[in-house]
Amino acid sequence: MEPMVTTALMFIVALIISTVIIYFVAKFFGEKEGIGTAFLAALTGTIIYTVVYYLMGKGWIAAIIAGIVWLMALKFFYKIGWLKSLVIAVVVWILTTIIGWFLPTLTGPL
């Protein structure tokens, strides 16, 4: 397969996996929003991390900045506070990491 097609397929798989994980984690924490909100959160997270890593390179500072911006996005989409955003983000990150061991996903927390 050509590299562009492979990257696009990996992006789609990662987006689907992230969407499903965010949806179930948000439901577990009592959120009422549907799969569309989870998709927007996953897409936004992917875009945020891609842009920050492109501008700053990989590393702790880029990850922290991207993480804070993603928390802001979760806060916005789910109308929740900082602490709940942080807890949801940590659980999503842990589950995404574990599932990433078994399924092909892109690098990064989402």
Backbone as CSV, one residue per row, in Angstrom:
resi,resn,N_x,N_y,N_z,CA_x,CA_y,CA_z,C_x,C_y,C_z
1,MET,0.831,-1.176,0.000,0.000,0.000,0.000,0.879,1.244,0.000
2,GLU,0.385,2.259,-0.610,1.145,3.505,-0.632,1.122,4.150,0.749
3,PRO,2.186,4.879,1.089,2.267,5.487,2.425,1.084,6.402,2.761
4,MET,0.582,7.155,1.788,-0.526,8.076,2.036,-1.804,7.301,2.376
5,VAL,-2.048,6.214,1.659,-3.234,5.392,1.915,-3.112,4.722,3.284
6,THR,-1.934,4.216,3.594,-1.705,3.578,4.885,-1.920,4.570,6.024
7,THR,-1.392,5.768,5.891,-1.559,6.795,6.914,-3.035,7.164,7.076
8,ALA,-3.744,7.307,5.966,-5.167,7.650,6.025,-5.961,6.544,6.726
9,LEU,-5.676,5.292,6.394,-6.376,4.180,7.033,-6.061,4.112,8.525
10,MET,-4.804,4.327,8.891,-4.426,4.322,10.303,-5.118,5.467,11.049
11,PHE,-5.225,6.623,10.398,-5.916,7.763,11.001,-7.378,7.416,11.265
12,ILE,-8.040,6.810,10.287,-9.456,6.444,10.427,-9.644,5.414,11.532
13,VAL,-8.787,4.403,11.568,-8.874,3.383,12.616,-8.661,4.022,13.989
14,ALA,-7.646,4.875,14.107,-7.365,5.542,15.381,-8.529,6.430,15.801
15,LEU,-9.130,7.117,14.848,-10.259,7.999,15.144,-11.466,7.197,15.630
16,ILE,-11.736,6.074,14.989,-12.858,5.215,15.402,-12.615,4.670,16.809
17,ILE,-11.422,4.164,17.036,-11.089,3.610,18.353,-11.200,4.685,19.426
18,SER,-10.634,5.845,19.171,-10.689,6.944,20.143,-12.126,7.382,20.402
19,THR,-12.924,7.460,19.353,-14.327,7.863,19.497,-15.077,6.899,20.408
20,VAL,-14.920,5.612,20.170,-15.618,4.603,20.967,-15.156,4.660,22.430
21,ILE,-13.864,4.794,22.632,-13.334,4.855,24.003,-13.852,6.094,24.727
22,ILE,-13.778,7.242,24.079,-14.262,8.475,24.698,-15.750,8.357,25.010
23,TYR,-16.518,7.800,24.094,-17.955,7.634,24.300,-18.237,6.817,25.560
24,PHE,-17.610,5.651,25.670,-17.885,4.777,26.812,-17.343,5.348,28.135
25,VAL,-16.186,5.980,28.089,-15.641,6.576,29.313,-16.538,7.723,29.775
26,ALA,-16.979,8.569,28.851,-17.871,9.674,29.209,-19.188,9.139,29.775
27,LYS,-19.722,8.085,29.170,-20.956,7.467,29.690,-20.722,6.924,31.096
28,PHE,-19.588,6.292,31.312,-19.256,5.740,32.621,-19.251,6.831,33.694
29,PHE,-18.816,8.030,33.306,-18.763,9.146,34.244,-20.048,9.986,34.233
30,GLY,-21.117,9.428,33.653,-22.428,10.042,33.759,-22.792,11.072,32.718
31,GLU,-22.008,11.207,31.681,-22.320,12.191,30.648,-23.417,11.665,29.725
32,LYS,-24.272,12.556,29.261,-25.438,12.178,28.458,-25.215,12.309,26.948
33,GLU,-24.165,13.017,26.553,-23.934,13.266,25.129,-23.736,11.948,24.370
34,GLY,-24.015,11.996,23.080,-23.947,10.803,22.248,-22.602,10.604,21.576
35,ILE,-22.607,9.689,20.628,-21.391,9.301,19.907,-20.850,10.473,19.073
36,GLY,-21.735,11.368,18.622,-21.287,12.528,17.844,-20.361,13.434,18.637
37,THR,-20.683,13.626,19.909,-19.828,14.446,20.775,-18.488,13.757,20.991
38,ALA,-18.517,12.440,21.169,-17.272,11.683,21.331,-16.425,11.786,20.066
39,PHE,-17.075,11.720,18.902,-16.348,11.852,17.638,-15.694,13.230,17.540
40,LEU,-16.432,14.274,17.883,-15.863,15.628,17.844,-14.689,15.762,18.807
41,ALA,-14.814,15.171,19.998,-13.717,15.220,20.978,-12.499,14.468,20.453
42,ALA,-12.724,13.306,19.840,-11.611,12.520,19.297,-10.949,13.248,18.129
43,LEU,-11.741,13.786,17.239,-11.204,14.517,16.088,-10.446,15.762,16.542
44,THR,-11.024,16.492,17.477,-10.372,17.686,18.004,-9.054,17.333,18.685
45,GLY,-9.067,16.264,19.484,-7.839,15.825,20.146,-6.752,15.458,19.155
46,THR,-7.140,14.757,18.105,-6.169,14.367,17.074,-5.587,15.596,16.392
47,ILE,-6.441,16.543,16.054,-5.978,17.769,15.397,-5.068,18.557,16.329
48,ILE,-5.470,18.688,17.589,-4.669,19.438,18.561,-3.269,18.838,18.684
49,TYR,-3.188,17.532,18.907,-1.889,16.896,19.069,-1.062,16.994,17.794
50,THR,-1.687,16.837,16.644,-0.954,16.928,15.381,-0.365,18.319,15.194
51,VAL,-1.164,19.343,15.424,-0.692,20.718,15.235,0.412,21.061,16.237
52,VAL,0.198,20.725,17.507,1.204,21.052,18.523,2.510,20.312,18.260
53,TYR,2.428,19.020,17.926,3.649,18.263,17.643,4.334,18.780,16.385
54,TYR,3.553,19.225,15.397,4.141,19.780,14.177,4.881,21.081,14.493
55,LEU,4.272,21.922,15.315,4.866,23.222,15.628,6.014,23.128,16.631
56,MET,5.904,22.199,17.597,6.870,22.151,18.692,7.754,20.909,18.696
57,GLY,7.436,19.947,17.869,8.173,18.689,17.912,7.652,17.828,19.055
58,LYS,8.100,16.611,19.105,7.655,15.720,20.180,8.449,16.019,21.438
59,GLY,7.829,15.775,22.547,8.498,16.014,23.819,7.479,16.344,24.888
60,TRP,7.978,16.480,26.114,7.106,16.709,27.261,6.351,18.024,27.174
61,ILE,7.020,19.080,26.756,6.366,20.391,26.703,5.224,20.373,25.696
62,ALA,5.478,19.802,24.527,4.424,19.699,23.506,3.266,18.852,24.015
63,ALA,3.567,17.753,24.684,2.515,16.869,25.208,1.687,17.576,26.276
64,ILE,2.345,18.339,27.138,1.623,19.057,28.199,0.725,20.139,27.608
65,ILE,1.255,20.898,26.665,0.454,21.954,26.032,-0.735,21.345,25.287
66,ALA,-0.479,20.310,24.501,-1.563,19.652,23.763,-2.577,19.053,24.729
67,GLY,-2.107,18.484,25.818,-3.003,17.897,26.811,-3.915,18.937,27.445
68,ILE,-3.363,20.091,27.773,-4.168,21.164,28.369,-5.217,21.660,27.373
69,VAL,-4.814,21.827,26.128,-5.769,22.281,25.116,-6.858,21.224,24.910
70,TRP,-6.492,19.941,24.950,-7.494,18.883,24.796,-8.450,18.863,25.994
71,LEU,-7.925,19.133,27.191,-8.803,19.244,28.363,-9.817,20.373,28.165
72,MET,-9.370,21.463,27.585,-10.277,22.572,27.289,-11.357,22.126,26.303
73,ALA,-10.963,21.325,25.319,-11.932,20.823,24.337,-12.940,19.887,25.006
74,LEU,-12.473,18.981,25.863,-13.390,18.093,26.586,-14.354,18.908,27.447
75,LYS,-13.806,19.898,28.127,-14.616,20.787,28.959,-15.714,21.453,28.127
76,PHE,-15.357,21.893,26.938,-16.289,22.569,26.047,-17.357,21.606,25.520
77,PHE,-16.935,20.477,24.975,-17.882,19.542,24.354,-18.824,18.888,25.361
78,TYR,-18.319,18.586,26.544,-19.123,17.877,27.537,-19.684,18.790,28.630
79,LYS,-19.362,20.071,28.582,-19.863,21.029,29.576,-19.561,20.548,30.995
80,ILE,-18.295,20.205,31.239,-17.857,19.686,32.536,-16.711,20.545,33.065
81,GLY,-16.324,20.300,34.304,-15.246,21.051,34.925,-13.870,20.482,34.596
82,TRP,-12.856,21.192,35.092,-11.468,20.793,34.834,-11.143,19.415,35.408
83,LEU,-11.571,19.160,36.631,-11.235,17.893,37.278,-11.858,16.706,36.540
84,LYS,-13.116,16.827,36.188,-13.770,15.743,35.465,-13.139,15.566,34.080
85,SER,-12.778,16.661,33.436,-12.083,16.581,32.145,-10.768,15.823,32.298
86,LEU,-10.045,16.129,33.363,-8.763,15.479,33.607,-8.950,13.988,33.860
87,VAL,-9.919,13.633,34.686,-10.162,12.219,34.992,-10.560,11.466,33.728
88,ILE,-11.467,12.034,32.950,-11.882,11.386,31.695,-10.687,11.243,30.759
89,ALA,-9.887,12.290,30.628,-8.725,12.252,29.735,-7.724,11.178,30.161
90,VAL,-7.472,11.057,31.459,-6.521,10.054,31.950,-7.033,8.644,31.670
91,VAL,-8.325,8.406,31.939,-8.894,7.077,31.677,-8.870,6.780,30.180
92,VAL,-9.214,7.762,29.357,-9.164,7.582,27.898,-7.739,7.253,27.465
93,TRP,-6.761,7.988,27.984,-5.369,7.763,27.610,-4.920,6.352,27.993
94,ILE,-5.269,5.912,29.197,-4.882,4.567,29.653,-5.514,3.503,28.757
95,LEU,-6.813,3.619,28.517,-7.490,2.627,27.675,-6.982,2.640,26.237
96,THR,-6.740,3.830,25.709,-6.210,3.932,24.345,-4.826,3.298,24.250
97,THR,-4.017,3.499,25.267,-2.681,2.889,25.294,-2.783,1.373,25.320
98,ILE,-3.639,0.849,26.177,-3.801,-0.609,26.275,-4.320,-1.182,24.962
99,ILE,-5.344,-0.559,24.386,-5.901,-1.051,23.124,-4.889,-0.893,21.997
100,GLY,-4.069,0.153,22.059,-3.025,0.358,21.053,-1.999,-0.760,21.011
101,TRP,-1.874,-1.519,22.088,-0.966,-2.663,22.075,-1.483,-3.766,21.162
102,PHE,-2.803,-3.788,20.946,-3.424,-4.873,20.187,-3.922,-4.467,18.813
103,LEU,-4.242,-3.194,18.632,-4.757,-2.706,17.361,-3.834,-1.649,16.808
104,PRO,-3.751,-1.575,15.473,-2.885,-0.559,14.866,-3.495,0.830,14.985
105,THR,-2.759,1.726,15.653,-3.212,3.111,15.774,-2.030,4.027,15.495
106,LEU,-2.333,5.286,15.338,-1.268,6.267,15.150,-0.601,6.529,16.472
107,THR,0.576,7.133,16.419,1.270,7.475,17.659,0.574,8.641,18.322
108,GLY,0.796,8.812,19.579,0.159,9.898,20.310,-0.911,9.335,21.232
109,PRO,-1.388,10.154,22.141,-2.348,9.664,23.124,-3.727,9.415,22.565
110,LEU,-4.046,9.935,21.409,-5.367,9.677,20.864,-5.204,8.881,19.656
